[in-house]
Amino acid sequence: MTNKNNHQKVVLVGDGAVGSSYAFAMAQQGLAEEFVIVDVIKERTQGDALDLEDATAFTAPKNIYSGEYSDCADADLVVITAGAPQKPGETRLDLVNKNLKILSSIVKPVVDSGFNGIFVVAANPVDILTYATWKFSGFPKNKIIGSGTSLDTSRLRVALAKKLELDPRDVNAYIMGEHGDSEFAAYSAATAGGKSLVELAKEAGLSFDDLLKIEDETRNKAYEIINRKGATFYGVATSLMRISKAILRDENAILPVGASLEGEYGLNDIFIGTPAVINGQGLAKVIEVPLDDREKDLMAKSAATLRKVTADGLDALK
């Protein structure tokens, strides 16, 4: 295990619905003694800091305040949620050009502050923006983590748990690939209680087609939420809190994130959704899930989609 200082500092960049929900989740969990909120709308960050500090009497002591990029200098973690939100009828990939521009205006001042911690990226399209954060920052790959398929995996586990009448925490199944329309469920390696999830599903009267329907509903759940309430934020905020907790508490936790690949799944030079070990140094290692041939093909196609949009988006910035 690595050593971490007792005093921990997190800077949130982006105080919209996702960012403020993340700040609330962190306050509820008592994570980080110092929490700084940065956003172009300064008045909102000040209001949120005042609101959030009211929770500390019932959770844990925490210094929460509105800050600037210069406050990143001694932070352990910078979490980026800033970006244009996904609108009804819009895919995550549709956001790429406008959010790459926003991201480039964030990463430089963070790095210029002297920040030497870990970036966690959640703005969409998250896999592409995570890759761009690595490029813009010049940081080692282990210090850049995307929220990746953490939210999608949570959605899958919840859906499967409902069907199988299980606790979702005991469903060991992952959504992999792009956080978006080309993602897929790695059912061939999924288990619950040490037993194959496909077998458990069969015993419960569910066919593989039923499982593929659950996968499709998981893939499209964000659109359903956006159409009904305008945005998704509680789920992704909790996913971000979980990743942050693994880093700040040096847990060596296996979590589904947007990770840099170094030959795993036959892929390089890409950030994509996969389980990985997360600790105080950031991304410790990727857990390469054994995929069947169908899933290997889906992973390759998902990666190809991300590569093309990433290259086009970064070229447009030049």
Secondary structure, DSSP 8 states (H G I E B T S, - for coil): -----SS-EEEEE--SHHHHHHHHHHHHHT--SEEEEE-S-HHHHHHHHHHHHTTTTTS---EEEE--GGGGGG-SEEEE--S----TT--SGGGHHHHHHHHHHHHHHHHHTT--SEEEE-SSSHHHHHHHHHHHH---GGGEEE-TTHHHHHHHHHHHHHHHT--GGGEE--EEB-SSTT-EE-GGG-EETTEEHHHHHHHTT--HHHHHHHHHHHHHHHHHHHHHHS---HHHHHHHHHHHHHHHTT--EEEEEEEEEESGGG-EEEEEEEEEEEETTEEEEE------HHHHHHHHHHHHHHHHHHHHHHHHH-
